[in-house]
Amino acid sequence: MKIDNEVFLDLFRRKPKEGNKYIIIVSDSILHERLWSIGYYSMLISDAESAENAKSLIYDALIKKGLNVKDYVFLAAYMKDRAINDELSNAFGSYGIKYDVQAYKIFYKKNFALADDKTIKQWINVYIKNIENNNEATVFESPINAVDLQSENIKPIEWIVYRLITSGESLLTAPSKFGKSWFGMDLAISVAEGTPFLGRVTQTAPVLYLALEDSKRRLQRRMNKLLAGKKAPENLYFMTKAPTLDDGLIETLEQEIKSKNLKLIIIDTFQKVRGISNGKNPYATDYADMGKLKDLADKHDIAILLIHHNRKMKDDDDVFNQISGTNGIMGAADTIIVLTKNKRDDKEIKMHLTGRDVEQNVFVLNFDKETCRFKLIGSEQTLEEQEADFYYRHNEIVITIKALLSEHCEGWQGTARQLRTEIIKKCKYFIDERAVGKRLRALAQDLYEKDNIIYVEPSSTRNKLHKFSYAPVVDILNTNDTHDTNDTHDTNDTHDTNDTHDIVS
């Protein structure tokens, strides 16, 4: 069946009127006629011939005649042939035309044959309202050339908290009663005030905190505790109740973003805004719920932080496997922060950080019970290096060796027993003679790297002397032979250096 090209060519000559830019593509002729009769533009594509005709129509209208095709949105609402649908989406997308492959949801699991006109209108209008609230339909874009991408002026990453929270979707998880809400409240106040958070610079911006597990009383007490007598920032807003993702959360947040110019939204907790899965695939449900909030964040270039729980079972191999739910939750997030302790009563907290725009790292925090704030102690690697260096500098064997070398500039050598005697004399530290050799072998690399001390262990059972000396210092300034380095004949041999045959081969 062929499409009436003249009808659509006439349509494309005009700019679409407000709310009337949608062309609904279906493969059922009865549904097609009903859509026209109740006021919608409909295109019937039921077979390969009509699909080819549609592509020719678009080419003719857009390329040859330069009509307003790109101002319309094509909704693939009821397509029986998946291959034809995919073919059209690629063809329309290659011209930069909006072709919504998700529009099947309009009639999905609905009996349109028995539905009255009012019901069909309602199905269509609800879907159109949703995609307009989300700013755009799901479309296929034409490929971008690598040269164009390289030269495109793309906005740089916008940090809400430098190298911790960026625009996009972030996820904070920790076990129950771990201080997640204190973390969230402190972050909200810091961004609203523009004061450092965990020692990092913040962007001063309006913040909305959805404290969905708190009463106003608890919220007020927590905020005042962190403010410590200061006046609350005027650009910090709270909600203690909110609709779920299925009941209008996105629309509610959309209004708040526009009216308050928000840059950070904190949802405490993520579970409170989730809908009912109704037995759907858990991974798909997790990814879809996360995806809705990520789309909102990306659309408005803001940060959304979701506070979530860890599962009770630990995973020592990968801490991110402790996040409650499927991998769909972590997979959709741009940044993931997981708080853990080795034991629940430990003072030291590890903050595991990973994401698309942040450097993967592990930081050590302390929670100050007096101020109820998390404090950054340092990165785990830095602290481990500092701790190792501290123990090295205070090691009795190291102290003794350095003292001996200060007394014997040319070097010192002696048996394990002699070294043990020196250790006892200089440090009042008793060590088993049999352990000396093993301890020295463990220290050998650090002695050289940290103090430039060369250790030579006994070469045989007969020669039991342990030898220590400072490595010779090379005088770099006097090692250059000026005669050789200035030999222009050797260094500037143009025949050798420019022999392209030798270089290529």
VEXGUMI-948659 format. One record per atom (N, C-alpha, C): residue in one letter; x, y, z. Coordinates in steps of 0.2 Angstrom, whole numbers, plus 5000, padded with zeros to 4 digits. Example, Ala and Ser with C-alpha at 12.3 -4.5 7.8 and 13.67 -1.06 7.14 Angstrom:
2
a506649725039
a506249785039
a506649845039
s506449895035
s506849955036
s506450005039
END
This chain:
505
m500449945000
m500050005000
m500450065000
k500350114995
k500750174995
k500450224999
i500950275002
i500750325006
i500550385001
d500050425003
d499850484999
d500350535000
n500850534995
n501450584996
n501150654996
e500650674992
e500450744991
e500250774998
v499850735001
v499650755008
v500150775013
f500750735013
f501250745017
f501750805015
l501850805008
l502250865005
l501850925007
d501250925006
d500850985008
d500951005015
l500950955020
l501050965027
l501750995028
f502250965025
f502950985027
f503051055024
r502651075020
r502751145017
r502651195023
r502251175028
r502051225033
r502451205040
k502651255044
k502851245050
k502351215055
p502451165059
p501951135063
p501651175068
k501051175069
k500651215074
k500851185081
e500751225086
e500951205093
e500551145095
g500951095097
g500651035099
g500450985094
n500551005088
n500350965082
n500850945077
k501450925080
k502050915076
k502150835076
y501750795078
y501850725078
y501450685073
i501850645069
i501550605064
i501650525067
i501050495068
i501050435071
i501050375065
i501650335066
i501750285061
i501450215063
v500950185060
v500650125062
v500650075055
s500550015057
s500549965051
s499849935051
d499349955055
d498649935054
d498249985051
s497949965046
s497550015041
s496950045045
i496550005049
i496050025053
i496250075058
l496750065062
l497050115067
l497250175063
h497550165057
h497750225053
h497150275052
e496650245050
e496050285048
e495750315054
r495750285060
r495450305066
r495850365068
l496550365068
l496950415070
l496850485066
w496750475059
w496550535055
w495850565057
s495450515059
s494750535060
s494650575067
i495150565071
i495150595078
i495650655079
g495950675073
g496350735073
g497050725073
y497350665072
y498050655072
y498350645065
y498950665063
y499250645057
y499550575058
s499350525053
s499550455053
s499850435047
m500350395047
m500750375041
m500650295041
l500350265036
l500250195036
l500850165033
i501250125036
i501850085034
i501750015036
s501449975031
s501349905033
s501749845029
d502149875024
d502549825021
d503149855018
a503649815015
a504249845012
a504149895007
e503549895003
e503449944998
e503250005001
s502850005006
s502650075009
s503250105013
a503750055015
a504350085019
a504750125014
e504850095008
e505250125003
e504950185001
n504250185000
n503950244998
n504050305003
a504050285010
a504150335015
a504850365015
k505350325013
k506050345013
k506150395007
s505750375001
s505850414995
s505450484997
l504950485000
l504550545002
l504950585006
i505350565011
i505750605016
i506350635012
y506650595008
y507150615004
y506950674999
d506350664996
d506150714991
d505950774995
a505650775001
a505350835004
a505950865007
l506450835010
l506950865014
l507550885009
i507850835005
i508450855001
i508250894995
k507750874991
k507550904985
k507250964986
k506750964990
k506251024991
k506451074997
g506851045002
g507051085007
g506451105012
l505951055013
l505351075017
l505551065024
n505051075028
n505051075036
n505051005039
v505350955036
v505250885039
v505550885046
k506150915047
k506450905053
k506050945059
d505550975058
d505151015063
d504650965066
y504550905062
y504050855065
y504350795068
v504050765072
v504250705076
v503850645074
f504150595072
f503850535069
f503850475075
l503250455077
l503150415082
l502950345080
a503450295080
a503350225078
a502950195083
a502250205083
a501750185088
a501550105088
y501450085081
y501250015081
y501549985074
m502149955075
m502449925069
m502549855070
k502149815066
k502249735067
k502849705065
d503149735060
d503849715057
d504449745060
r504749715065
r505349745068
r505849765063
a506049725058
a506549745053
a506349805049
i505749815047
i505549875044
i505649935049
n505449925055
n505449985060
n506250005061
d506649955061
d507349975062
d507650005056
e507449985050
e507650015044
e507450085043
l506850105045
l506550165045
l506950215050
s507050185056
s507350225061
s508050245059
n508450205056
n509150215053
n509050265047
a508550255043
a508550305037
a508350375039
f507850375044
f507650445046
f508150475050
g508550435054
g509050465059
g509650485055
s509750455049
s510350475045
s510250555042
y509550575042
y509450645040
y509350685046
g509450665052
g509350705058
g508650715059
i508150675057
i507450675058
i507250635065
k506850665069
k506650635075
k506250575074
y506450515076
y506050455075
y506050415081
d505450415085
d505450395091
d505250315091
v505750275093
v505650205093
v505350175099
q505250225104
q504950205111
q504250215110
a503950245105
a503250265105
a502750195105
y503050135104
y502650075104
y502250075111
k502550115116
k502250115123
k501550135122
i501350175117
i500650205117
i500150155117
f500250105113
f499750045112
f499949985115
y500549985119
y500849915121
y500349885126
k500149825125
k499649785129
k499049815130
k498849855125
k498149895125
k497749865119
n497149855120
n496649835114
n496349895111
f496749925106
f496449985103
f495849975099
a495749905097
a495149895093
a494549905097
l494549885103
l493949895107
l493949965111
a494450005111
a494450065114
a494050115110
d493750165114
d493450215111
d493950275109
d493650325105
d494150375103
d494450415109
k494050425114
k494250465120
k494850435123
t494850365123
t495350325127
t495950325122
i495950315116
i496450325111
i496850385112
k496450445112
k496750515113
k497150515119
q496850485124
q497150495131
q497850455131
w497850395128
w498450365127
w499050405124
i498750435118
i499250465114
i499550535118
n499050565120
n499150635124
n499650625130
v499550565134
v499950555139
v500650545137
y500750505132
y501450485129
y501750555127
i501350595123
i501650655120
i501850705126
k501450705131
k501650745137
k502250725140
n502350665141
n502950635144
n503550655140
i503550645133
i504150655130
i504350735129
e503750775130
e503850845130
e504150865136
n503950835142
n504250845148
n505050825148
n505150775145
n505850755145
n506250785139
n505950835136
n506250875131
n506350845124
e506350775123
e506450745117
e506250675117
a506150655111
a505950585110
a506550545109
t506550475109
t507150435108
t507250435101
v507850455099
v507950465091
v508650435090
f508650425083
f509350395081
f509650455077
e510250475079
e510650535076
e511050505071
s511250545066
s511650525061
s512350525064
p512850485061
p513550485064
p513850555063
i514350565068
i514750625068
i515450605066
n515650645061
n516350635059
n516850655064
a517450615064
a517950625070
a518250685070
v518350715064
v518650785063
v518150835066
d517550825065
d517050875067
d517050875075
l517050805077
l517050795085
l517650835088
q518250825085
q518850845087
q518850925088
s518450955083
s518451035083
s517851065087
e517351015089
e516751045092
e516951075099
n516651135100
n516651165106
n516251135111
i516451095115
i516051055120
i516151085127
k515651095131
k515651125137
k516051075142
p516551105146
p516951065150
p516551035156
i516850985160
i516450955165
i516351015170
e515751015173
e515551055178
e515551025185
w516051045189
w516051015196
w515651045201
i515251005204
i514851035210
i515351035216
v515650975217
v516150975222
v516750945218
y517350985218
y517850965214
y518150895215
r518150865209
r518350795208
r518050745213
l517450765215
l516950715219
l516250715216
i515950765215
i515250765212
i515250815206
t515050785201
t515050825194
t514250825192
s514150865187
s513450865184
s513350785181
g512750765182
g512550695180
g512250665186
e512250595186
e511950555192
e512550525196
s512450535202
s512950505207
s512550465212
l512950415215
l512650365219
l513050365226
l512750375232
l513050365238
l512750305242
t513150255243
t512850195247
t513350185253
a512950155258
a513250135264
a512850095268
p513050055273
p512550015277
p512050055281
s511550025284
s511050065288
s511450095294
k511150155296
k511350195302
k512150205301
f512350225296
f513050235295
f513250315294
g512750355294
g512850425294
g512750455287
k512450415282
k512250435275
k511950505275
s511450515280
s511050575280
s511450635282
w511850625287
w512350675289
w512750695283
f513050645279
f513450655273
f513050705268
g512450685267
g512050715262
g511850785264
m511650795271
m511550865273
m512150905273
d512650885275
d513350925275
d513450945268
l513350895263
l513550915256
l513050965254
a512350965256
a511851015254
a512051085256
i512251085263
i512351155266
i513051185263
s513551135262
s514151165259
s514051195252
v513651155248
v513551185241
v513151245241
a512651245245
a512251305246
a512651365248
e513051355253
e513451405255
e514151425251
g514351375247
g514951375243
g515551365248
t515451335253
t516051315257
t516351245256
p516951235258
p517251165256
p516851105259
f516851055255
f516550995258
f517150935257
l517250905263
l517850855263
l518450885261
g518550955262
g519150985260
g519251005253
r518650995249
r518651015242
r518251075240
v518451115235
v518051175233
v517351155231
t516851195232
t516151175230
t515951235226
q515451225221
q515151275217
q514551305221
t514551365222
t513951395226
t513351395221
a512851355224
a512251345220
a511651325224
p511051335221
p510451315224
p510351235225
v510151215230
v510151145232
v509451125234
l509151065232
l508551035234
l508750965237
y508550965244
y508650895247
y507950865249
l507850805246
l507250765247
l507450715253
a507250735259
a507350695265
a506750655266
l506650605263
l506050565263
l505950515268
e506450515273
e506450465278
e506450505285
d506350575284
d506450615290
d505750655291
s505650675297
s505150725299
s505450795299
k505050845299
k505350915299
k505750925306
r505550895311
r505850905317
r506650875317
r506650815314
r507350785314
r507750825309
l507450845303
l507750885298
l508050945301
q507650985305
q507851045308
q508451035313
r508350985317
r508950965322
r509550955318
r509550915313
r510150895310
r510450955306
m510050995303
m510351055299
m510651105304
n510251115310
n510551165315
n511151135318
k511251075319
k511851045322
k512451065317
l512351055311
l512851065306
l513051135305
l512551175305
l512651255305
l512951285311
a512951245316
a513251275323
a513151345324
g512551365324
g512351435325
g512351485320
k512551465314
k512551505308
k511851505305
k511651565301
k511051565298
k511051515292
a510451485291
a510351435286
a510451475279
p510751445274
p510751475267
p510051475264
e509951535261
e509251545258
e509151505251
n509651475248
n509551435242
n509551365244
l509451345250
l509351275251
l508651255253
y508351205249
y507651185250
y507551115252
f507051105255
f506951035258
f506251005256
m506150945255
m505550915254
m505550845258
t505050835262
t504950775266
t504550725263
k504150745258
k503750695254
k503750715247
a503750655242
a503750665235
a503450615232
p503250625226
p502950565222
p503450515220
t503250455218
t503750405215
t503850425208
l504350385205
l504550395198
l503950375193
d503450335196
d502850315192
d502350365193
d502350405198
d501750455199
d501950525199
g502450545195
g502550615193
g503150645196
l503650605199
l504250635202
l504650675197
i504750655191
i505150685186
i504850755185
e504150755184
e503850815182
e503850865188
t503850845195
t503850885200
t504550915201
l505150875200
l505750895200
l505950945194
e505650935189
e505650975183
e505451045185
q504851055188
q504651115190
q505051155195
e505351115200
e505751145205
e506451165202
i506751125197
i507351145194
i507251215190
k506651225187
k506551285183
k506451345187
s506051335193
s505851385197
s506351415202
k506851365204
k507351385208
k508051385206
n508151365199
n508751365196
n509251315199
l508951255201
l509351205205
l509951185201
k510551165205
k511151135202
k511251065205
l510951055211
l511050995215
l510450975218
i510250905217
i509650875220
i509950815224
i509750805230
i509950755234
i509350715236
i509250645234
i508650605235
i508850555241
d508550565247
d508750525252
d508050485255
t507950425253
t508350385249
t508050365242
f508450335238
f508250315231
f507650265232
q507650225236
q507150175237
q506450205238
k506450265241
k505850295243
k505450325236
v505850335231
v505550365225
v505450305219
r505550245221
r505550195216
r504850175215
g504650145210
g503950125209
g503950045210
i503350015209
i503249945210
i503549905204
s503949855205
s504249825199
s503749775195
n503249755199
n502749705196
n503049645192
g503549615195
g503849555193
g504249565187
k504449625185
k504849635179
k505549615180
n505949615175
n506649595175
n507049645180
p507349615186
p507549665191
p508149715188
y508549685184
y509049725181
y508749785176
a508349765172
a507949815168
a507649865172
t507349845178
t506949895182
t507449945185
d507949915188
d508549955191
d508750005186
y508949985180
y509250025175
y508750075173
a508150055172
a507650105170
a507550165175
d507450145181
d507350195187
d507950235187
m508550215187
m509150255187
m509150295181
g508950275175
g509050305169
g508550365169
k507950365172
k507550415172
k507850475175
l508150465181
l508450525185
l509050545181
k509450505178
k510050525174
k509850565168
d509350545165
d509050585159
d508950655161
l508550665167
l508350725170
l509050765172
a509550735175
a510150775176
a510450795170
d510550755165
d510850765159
d510550825155
k509850825155
k509450865151
k509550945154
h509650945161
h509651015164
h510451025166
d510850985165
d511550995166
d511651005174
i511350965178
i511350975185
i511650905188
a511750905195
a511950845198
a511350825202
i511250755202
i510750725206
i511150665210
l511150675217
l511450625221
l510950575224
l510950515223
l510450465226
l510850435232
i510450435237
i510750395243
i510450335244
h510850275244
h510550215244
h510950165249
h510650105250
h510950055255
h511450005252
n511849985256
n512249925254
n511849865257
r512049805253
r511749745256
r512149725262
k511849675266
k512149655272
k512749615271
m512749575266
m513349525264
m513949565261
k514549555264
k515149595262
k515449555256
d515749595252
d516149565246
d516849595247
d517349555249
d518049575250
d518349585244
d518149555238
d518549565232
d518349625228
d517649645229
d517449705225
d516949745230
v517149795233
v516649835237
v516049855234
f516049875227
f515549895224
f514949845223
n515149775224
n514649725223
n514249725230
q514349765235
q513949775241
q513349815240
i513349855234
i512749895233
i512149855232
s511649875236
s510949835236
s510649845229
g510449785226
g510149785219
g510549755214
t510349755208
t510749725203
t511349775200
n511749755195
n512249795192
n511949855188
g511249845187
g510949905183
g510949965187
i511049965194
i511050025197
i511750065197
m512250025197
m512950045197
m513050065189
g512850025185
g512950035178
g512650105175
a512150125178
a511850185175
a512150255178
a512450245184
a512650305188
a513350325185
d513450395185
d514050425182
d514650415188
t514450425194
t514950425199
t514650385205
i515050345208
i514850295213
i515250305219
i514950315225
i515350325232
i515050275236
v515550235239
v515350175244
v515750195250
l515350195256
l515650205262
l515650135266
t516250115269
t516350055272
t516750055278
k516650005283
k517150005288
k517349925289
n517949915291
n518149845292
n517749815298
k517549855303
k517149835309
k516649895310
r516049875312
r515549925313
r515749985318
d516149965323
d516350005328
d517050045327
d517350035321
d517950065319
d517850135318
k518250175320
k518250255319
k518450265312
e518850225309
e519050245302
e518550215297
i518350265292
i517950245287
i518250255280
k518150205276
k518450205269
k517850235264
m518050285260
m517650305255
m517950285248
h517550235245
h517750205239
h517450255233
l517850275229
l517650315223
l517750295216
t517250295212
t517450275205
t516850305201
g517050315194
g516550345190
g516850355183
r516450395179
r516650405172
r517050465172
d516950515176
d517350575176
d517850585182
v517850545187
v518250545193
v518750495193
e519250505196
e519850455197
e519650405202
q519750345200
q519550295205
q520050295211
n519850295217
n520250305223
n519950275229
v520250275234
v519950255241
v520250305246
f519750345249
f519950395254
f519750365261
v520150395266
v520050375273
v519650435276
l519150425279
l518750475283
l518650465290
n518550515294
n518350505301
n517650545302
f517250515306
f516550545308
f516650575315
d516650645315
d516750685321
d516050685325
k515950645330
k515350645334
k515150715337
e515650755338
e515450825341
e515150865336
t515450865330
t515150915325
t514650875320
c514650815320
c514250765316
c514450775308
r515150795307
r515350795300
r515850745299
f515950725292
f516450685290
f517050725288
k517650705290
k518250735289
k518750695285
l519050725280
l519450685275
l520150685279
i520450625280
i521050615283
i521550605277
g521450575272
g521850575266
g521650515262
s522050505256
s521950445252
s522250385255
e521950325254
e522150265258
e522950255256
q523050265249
q523750245247
q524250295250
t524050355251
t524550405254
t524650395261
l524050375265
l524150355272
l524550295273
e524450245268
e524850185269
e525650205268
e525750245263
e526450265262
e526750305268
q526350345271
q526550385276
q526650335282
e526250295283
e526350245289
e526950205288
a527050175282
a527650135280
a528250175281
d528250245279
d528850285280
d528950295288
f528450305292
f528550315299
f528850255302
y528650195300
y528850135304
y529650125301
y529750145295
y530450145293
y530950185297
r530650255297
r531150305301
r531250285308
h530750245311
h530750225318
h531050155319
n531250125314
n531450055314
n532150055318
e532250015323
e532850015327
e533449995323
i533349945318
i533949925314
i534149985309
v533650015306
v533850075302
v534250125306
i533950145312
i534250195316
i534950175318
t535050115319
t535750085321
t536250095315
i536050065309
i536450075303
i536650145302
k536150185302
k536350255300
k536850285305
a536750265312
a537250295317
a537950265316
l537950195314
l538650165312
l538950205306
l538550215301
l538850245295
l539050325297
s538750355302
s538950425303
s539650415307
e539750355310
e540350345314
e540950325310
h540750285304
h541250255300
h541050275293
c541250335290
c541150365284
c541250315278
e541750275279
e541950225273
e541550165273
g541150155278
g540650105278
g540750055284
w540250015286
w540349975292
w540149905290
q540449855293
q540349785292
q540349745298
g539949695299
g539949655305
g539549595304
t539549555309
t539149495309
t538449515312
a537949465312
a537349475314
a537349485322
r537849455325
r537949455332
r538149525334
q538649555330
q538949615331
q538449675330
l538049665325
l537449715323
l536949715329
r536849655331
r536349645337
r536549685343
t537249675344
t537549715350
t537449785349
e537549815343
e537549885342
e536749905343
i536349865340
i535649885341
i535449895348
i535649845352
i535449845360
i535749905363
k536449925361
k536749975364
k536450045362
k536250055356
k536050115353
k535350135354
c534950075354
c534150085354
c533850055360
k534250015364
k533949975369
k533349935367
y533549905361
y533049855358
y533349785357
f532949735360
f533249675360
f532949635354
i533349605350
i533149565344
i533549505344
d533149445341
d533449385341
d534049385335
e534649365337
e535149365332
e534949325325
r534549275326
r534349235320
r533849275316
a533549325318
a533049365314
a533449425310
v534049435312
v534349495309
v534449495302
g534649435299
g534749435292
g534049435288
k533549405290
k532849415287
k532649485287
r532749515293
r532449585294
r532849635289
l533549625288
l533949665284
l533749655276
r533549595274
r533349585267
r532749615266
a532249625271
a531649655270
a531749735269
l532249755273
l532449825273
l532849855267
a533149805264
a533649825259
a533449875254
q532849865251
q532649915245
q532549985248
d532149985254
d532050055257
d532650085259
l533150045262
l533850075264
l534150115258
y534050085252
y534350115246
y533950175244
e533250165243
e532850215240
e532750275245
k532750265251
k532550315256
k533250355259
d533750315259
d534350345263
d534950335259
n534950305253
n535550295248
n536050245251
i535850205255
i536250155259
i536250085255
i536850065253
i536949995250
i537049945255
y536649895255
y536749835260
y536949775255
v537449745258
v537749685254
v537749625260
e537349575258
e537249525263
e537849475262
p537949435268
p538449385267
p538449345261
s539049335258
s539049295251
s539049225252
s539249195258
s539249125259
s539149115267
t539149045269
t539049035276
t539749045279
r540249045276
r540949065279
r541049135280
n540849175275
n540849245276
n540249275278
k540149285285
k539549305288
k539549375289
l539849415286
l539849495287
l539349525283
h538949565286
h538449605283
h538749675282
k538749705276
k539149765274
k538649815272
f538749885275
f538349935274
f538849995271
s538650035267
s538950095264
s538550145261
y538650205260
y538250255256
y538450245249
a537950245245
a538050245237
a538450305235
p538950295231
p539350355229
p538850405225
v538950475226
v538550525223
v538850545217
v538550535211
v538850555205
v538750635204
d539350665202
d539350735201
d539150745193
i538550755192
i538250765185
i538650825181
l538750875185
l539050935182
l539750925179
n540150875182
n540850855180
n540850795175
t540250765174
t540350705170
t540250715162
n540150775160
n540050795153
n540750815150
d540950775145
d541650785142
d541450845137
t541650905138
t541550955134
t541750945127
h542350915126
h542650905120
h542250855115
d541950805119
d541550755115
d540850785113
t540550825118
t539850845117
t539850905112
n540450935111
n540450995106
n540750975100
d540850905099
d541150885093
d540550885087
t540550945084
t540050955079
t540050905073
h540650885072
h540750835066
h540350775067
d540350745074
d540050685076
d539350695076
t539150745080
t538450755082
t537950785076
n538250815072
n537850845066
n538050815060
d538150755060
d538250715053
d537650705050
t537450755045
t536850755042
t536750695037
h537250665035
h537150605031
h536850555035
d537150545041
d536850485045
d536150495048
t536050555051
t535450575054
t534850585049
n534950595043
n534450615038
n534350555033
d534750505035
d534650445030
d533950415030
t533550435026
t532850415027
t532750335025
h533150315021
h533150235020
h533250195026
d533750215030
d533950185037
d533350195042
i533050255042
i532550265047
i531850225045
v531750225039
v531150185037
v531250115038
s531750085036
s531950015036
s532049995043
END
